Amino acid sequence: MLHTAICDLLGLRLPIFQGALGPHDTTDLAVAVSRAGGLGMISSIHGTDVYGDTKRQVARLVEAGGSFGINFPVKSPDGPARLRGALDSLAKNERARRGLRIVVTSAGSPTVFNKDIRAAHLHHFHVVATVEHAMKAVDAGCTGLIVEGNESGGHVLSAVGPTSMTLIPAVIERVDVPVIAAGGFVDGKGLIAALALGAVGISMGTRFYMTREANGFAPPKIQAALVKAGVGDTAVVPSVFGPNRHWRNSHVNEILARVAKGETLADLADLKKEGAAAHAAGNADRATVPIGMGVGRVDSVRSVAELLDDIVAGARQTLDALARLG
Ligand SMILES: Cc1cc2nc3c(=O)[nH]c(=O)nc-3n(C[C@H](O)[C@H](O)[C@H](O)COP(=O)(O)O)c2cc1C
């Protein structure tokens, strides 16, 4: 039941990835996802000892005993040190090799890192948001793709990029590698829909932000405010990595008003600084909150184990309902 090719490839009980949620330290969340049978993901963090931090994070995930991955955005200056830290952790460590199975790159060309990742016998999945980028990533040697529709939280192609429903099957029809669907997936129905489109699993960012194990970086006050959000309550705003989908609170409305007047990212530095501080302080209305449209379908904050149990139950109900169609 729900056992797909990705479960065999990466040693998972469930075909569910935790999306990277950088720049936060997602180690606690990744441990919970890994333990519950999904793929926990170490996210990019920026610090003074990226190499050491990566090794420490890998060690914690190895201790948890499941499968996990590590993400870095290609353009991040930390990428090379992070990759070195991860690969060094594997040296002569059989348990680490059984746990760390995959590197997920995003936001840039995967070419630079592919050789090192493949030489370490790791899978290399790249996050793409267009058919063209998907084909380029496969040509560059990626062994799989995370195909992300415009509903996604965080970095998006543009305010009007292709949605999951159109992009995911369009990519699957053109490539011959496993595809994980991302962007708007929050429940069991969504998982079955992704499998119906030809994906071998889903990756969720927004839904995992709304779990208890995310509280190290997702303040409960912000999660409580987001529970009331609707599917239309996000907006795409400029950020250092390009267009970013955020919750549309008063902070984002102010950014949009200033962008409409012609202000650039550099002009918005004061607001960006305020947004980061407000997020850390749990001030929901003034915080920068990258989040996807799927937040409108999240009605509670739960533990990762409860969430994954619910997703499995919802997927079973959906399959039963479909079987009754004859
Ligand atoms: C707060 C936040 C931070 C994110 N940071 C990263 C990141 O550092 N690297 C990355 O590849 N994707 C990042 N993403 C995208 C997620 O990994 C995931 O692909 C996306 O959230 C999937 O869409 P969903 O939000 O509809 O589930 C982020 C998303 C959010 C909401």
The ligand as an ORCA input file, in Angstrom:
! r2SCAN-3c Opt
* xyz 0 1
  C       9.759     28.456      4.588
  C      10.222     27.755      3.349
  C      11.579     27.655      3.097
  C      12.044     26.957      1.968
  N      13.395     26.840      1.766
  C      13.849     26.081      0.744
  C      15.246     25.847      0.576
  O      16.085     26.309      1.350
  N      15.643     25.081     -0.479
  C      14.743     24.534     -1.359
  O      15.152     23.844     -2.290
  N      13.418     24.732     -1.208
  C      12.951     25.478     -0.193
  N      11.598     25.642     -0.027
  C      10.663     24.906     -0.908
  C      10.269     23.576     -0.245
  O      11.377     22.734     -0.073
  C       9.236     22.802     -1.067
  O       9.767     22.448     -2.331
  C       7.956     23.588     -1.273
  O       7.573     24.161     -0.039
  C       6.872     22.672     -1.810
  O       5.667     23.331     -1.952
  P       4.575     23.441     -0.752
  O       5.042     24.587      0.070
  O       3.295     23.719     -1.473
  O       4.580     22.138     -0.016
  C      11.106     26.366      1.075
  C       9.730     26.482      1.325
  C       9.284     27.158      2.444
  C       7.796     27.233      2.711
*
